[in-house]
Amino acid sequence: MTGEVEIKLNGKVETLRSSLGAAKRVSAAGGFVHVINRVQAADLEFYILVVAAGLGKKNSEVEEAVYSTGLPALGADVIKFVNLLANGGKPYEPEVSSGVTTGEA
């Protein structure tokens, strides 16, 4: 479904769901780009934040499962979810240009 990302958390399939509340919670941690940068830097606290927001849970309710699963196993899906949140719960689809150039730089 649009706005959802399935992850395997501690061996169990869970679904991160986009919502305005999740978007506000993640964005409040310094903005979406900052969160993506921290996830790419393997910052455990930011993985916990994003997973908890997507599951509608408290950070303390998911921190052990995130740690046990391991950051490499979650990275791509966590980034995908943050990008969904940044785009209103929809996948980003760039506009296709007409291919016409004006010659201006």
Phi and psi in degrees as GROMACS dihedral restraints (atoms count N, CA, C in turn):
[ dihedral_restraints ]
;  ai    aj    ak    al  type     phi  dphi    fc
    3     4     5     6     1   -60.1    20    10
    4     5     6     7     1   138.2    20    10
    6     7     8     9     1    85.1    20    10
    7     8     9    10     1     7.2    20    10
    9    10    11    12     1  -124.1    20    10
   10    11    12    13     1   147.6    20    10
   12    13    14    15     1  -135.1    20    10
   13    14    15    16     1   124.6    20    10
   15    16    17    18     1   -85.7    20    10
   16    17    18    19     1   136.0    20    10
   18    19    20    21     1  -128.3    20    10
   19    20    21    22     1   157.6    20    10
   21    22    23    24     1  -104.0    20    10
   22    23    24    25     1   109.9    20    10
   24    25    26    27     1  -113.5    20    10
   25    26    27    28     1   111.2    20    10
   27    28    29    30     1    56.6    20    10
   28    29    30    31     1    37.4    20    10
   30    31    32    33     1    86.6    20    10
   31    32    33    34     1    -3.5    20    10
   33    34    35    36     1  -114.6    20    10
   34    35    36    37     1   135.2    20    10
   36    37    38    39     1   -75.2    20    10
   37    38    39    40     1   126.4    20    10
   39    40    41    42     1  -126.0    20    10
   40    41    42    43     1   157.4    20    10
   42    43    44    45     1  -119.0    20    10
   43    44    45    46     1   120.4    20    10
   45    46    47    48     1   -82.5    20    10
   46    47    48    49     1   125.6    20    10
   48    49    50    51     1  -115.0    20    10
   49    50    51    52     1   129.5    20    10
   51    52    53    54     1   -70.4    20    10
   52    53    54    55     1   140.4    20    10
   54    55    56    57     1  -158.6    20    10
   55    56    57    58     1   163.0    20    10
   57    58    59    60     1   -61.4    20    10
   58    59    60    61     1   -40.4    20    10
   60    61    62    63     1   -61.4    20    10
   61    62    63    64     1   -43.7    20    10
   63    64    65    66     1   -64.2    20    10
   64    65    66    67     1   -42.1    20    10
   66    67    68    69     1   -62.7    20    10
   67    68    69    70     1   -44.0    20    10
   69    70    71    72     1   -65.2    20    10
   70    71    72    73     1   -39.7    20    10
   72    73    74    75     1   -65.0    20    10
   73    74    75    76     1   -45.0    20    10
   75    76    77    78     1   -70.3    20    10
   76    77    78    79     1   -44.1    20    10
   78    79    80    81     1   -62.7    20    10
   79    80    81    82     1   -32.6    20    10
   81    82    83    84     1   -65.2    20    10
   82    83    84    85     1   -13.9    20    10
   84    85    86    87     1   -85.9    20    10
   85    86    87    88     1    19.7    20    10
   87    88    89    90     1   117.2    20    10
   88    89    90    91     1     6.1    20    10
   90    91    92    93     1    99.1    20    10
   91    92    93    94     1   158.3    20    10
   93    94    95    96     1   -63.1    20    10
   94    95    96    97     1   -41.1    20    10
   96    97    98    99     1   -64.4    20    10
   97    98    99   100     1   -42.0    20    10
   99   100   101   102     1   -61.5    20    10
  100   101   102   103     1   -43.5    20    10
  102   103   104   105     1   -62.6    20    10
  103   104   105   106     1   -44.6    20    10
  105   106   107   108     1   -60.6    20    10
  106   107   108   109     1   -42.3    20    10
  108   109   110   111     1   -61.4    20    10
  109   110   111   112     1   -40.3    20    10
  111   112   113   114     1   -70.1    20    10
  112   113   114   115     1   -36.6    20    10
  114   115   116   117     1   -64.8    20    10
  115   116   117   118     1   -44.6    20    10
  117   118   119   120     1   -63.6    20    10
  118   119   120   121     1   -25.1    20    10
  120   121   122   123     1   -86.9    20    10
  121   122   123   124     1     6.7    20    10
  123   124   125   126     1    61.2    20    10
  124   125   126   127     1    43.2    20    10
  126   127   128   129     1   -84.3    20    10
  127   128   129   130     1   107.4    20    10
  129   130   131   132     1   -54.4    20    10
  130   131   132   133     1   -41.3    20    10
  132   133   134   135     1   -60.4    20    10
  133   134   135   136     1   -34.4    20    10
  135   136   137   138     1   -76.7    20    10
  136   137   138   139     1   -33.8    20    10
  138   139   140   141     1   -61.1    20    10
  139   140   141   142     1   -46.5    20    10
  141   142   143   144     1   -60.1    20    10
  142   143   144   145     1   -45.7    20    10
  144   145   146   147     1   -57.2    20    10
  145   146   147   148     1   -50.5    20    10
  147   148   149   150     1   -66.4    20    10
  148   149   150   151     1   -44.3    20    10
  150   151   152   153     1   -64.0    20    10
  151   152   153   154     1   -45.1    20    10
  153   154   155   156     1   -61.3    20    10
  154   155   156   157     1   -43.4    20    10
  156   157   158   159     1   -62.6    20    10
  157   158   159   160     1   -42.9    20    10
  159   160   161   162     1   -68.7    20    10
  160   161   162   163     1   -27.0    20    10
  162   163   164   165     1   -94.4    20    10
  163   164   165   166     1    -5.1    20    10
  165   166   167   168     1    68.7    20    10
  166   167   168   169     1    35.8    20    10
  168   169   170   171     1  -122.5    20    10
  169   170   171   172     1   169.7    20    10
  171   172   173   174     1   -76.6    20    10
  172   173   174   175     1   152.2    20    10
  174   175   176   177     1   -54.8    20    10
  175   176   177   178     1   -42.2    20    10
  177   178   179   180     1   -64.3    20    10
  178   179   180   181     1   -20.2    20    10
  180   181   182   183     1   -80.6    20    10
  181   182   183   184     1   -15.6    20    10
  183   184   185   186     1  -121.1    20    10
  184   185   186   187     1   -10.2    20    10
  186   187   188   189     1   -60.6    20    10
  187   188   189   190     1   -40.7    20    10
  189   190   191   192     1   -66.7    20    10
  190   191   192   193     1   -40.8    20    10
  192   193   194   195     1   -66.9    20    10
  193   194   195   196     1   -39.0    20    10
  195   196   197   198     1   -64.5    20    10
  196   197   198   199     1   -46.9    20    10
  198   199   200   201     1   -60.7    20    10
  199   200   201   202     1   -45.8    20    10
  201   202   203   204     1   -65.8    20    10
  202   203   204   205     1   -34.9    20    10
  204   205   206   207     1   -68.9    20    10
  205   206   207   208     1   -40.2    20    10
  207   208   209   210     1    97.1    20    10
  208   209   210   211     1   139.0    20    10
  210   211   212   213     1   -65.0    20    10
  211   212   213   214     1   -41.0    20    10
  213   214   215   216     1   -58.6    20    10
  214   215   216   217     1   -32.8    20    10
  216   217   218   219     1   -73.2    20    10
  217   218   219   220     1   -19.5    20    10
  219   220   221   222     1  -106.3    20    10
  220   221   222   223     1   -19.2    20    10
  222   223   224   225     1   -49.9    20    10
  223   224   225   226     1   -56.2    20    10
  225   226   227   228     1   -62.3    20    10
  226   227   228   229     1   -40.2    20    10
  228   229   230   231     1   -71.8    20    10
  229   230   231   232     1   -34.6    20    10
  231   232   233   234     1   -65.9    20    10
  232   233   234   235     1   -43.3    20    10
  234   235   236   237     1   -65.0    20    10
  235   236   237   238     1   -42.4    20    10
  237   238   239   240     1   -57.6    20    10
  238   239   240   241     1   -42.2    20    10
  240   241   242   243     1   -66.6    20    10
  241   242   243   244     1   -42.5    20    10
  243   244   245   246     1   -60.8    20    10
  244   245   246   247     1   -40.7    20    10
  246   247   248   249     1   -64.1    20    10
  247   248   249   250     1   -37.7    20    10
  249   250   251   252     1   -61.8    20    10
  250   251   252   253     1   -45.5    20    10
  252   253   254   255     1   -60.0    20    10
  253   254   255   256     1   -41.1    20    10
  255   256   257   258     1   -66.6    20    10
  256   257   258   259     1   -20.8    20    10
  258   259   260   261     1  -110.9    20    10
  259   260   261   262     1    30.4    20    10
  261   262   263   264     1    69.6    20    10
  262   263   264   265     1    25.7    20    10
  264   265   266   267     1    84.5    20    10
  265   266   267   268     1     9.7    20    10
  267   268   269   270     1  -118.2    20    10
  268   269   270   271     1   150.2    20    10
  270   271   272   273     1   -64.8    20    10
  271   272   273   274     1   144.4    20    10
  273   274   275   276     1   -76.7    20    10
  274   275   276   277     1   127.2    20    10
  276   277   278   279     1  -127.1    20    10
  277   278   279   280     1   101.0    20    10
  279   280   281   282     1   -62.7    20    10
  280   281   282   283     1   147.7    20    10
  282   283   284   285     1   -68.6    20    10
  283   284   285   286     1   139.7    20    10
  285   286   287   288     1   -84.3    20    10
  286   287   288   289     1   128.1    20    10
  288   289   290   291     1   -77.8    20    10
  289   290   291   292     1   157.9    20    10
  291   292   293   294     1   -73.9    20    10
  292   293   294   295     1   -11.5    20    10
  294   295   296   297     1    86.0    20    10
  295   296   297   298     1    -3.1    20    10
  297   298   299   300     1   -86.6    20    10
  298   299   300   301     1   128.5    20    10
  300   301   302   303     1  -113.0    20    10
  301   302   303   304     1   150.2    20    10
  303   304   305   306     1   -96.3    20    10
  304   305   306   307     1   -12.2    20    10
  306   307   308   309     1    85.5    20    10
  307   308   309   310     1    -5.9    20    10
  309   310   311   312     1   -82.9    20    10
  310   311   312   313     1   145.7    20    10
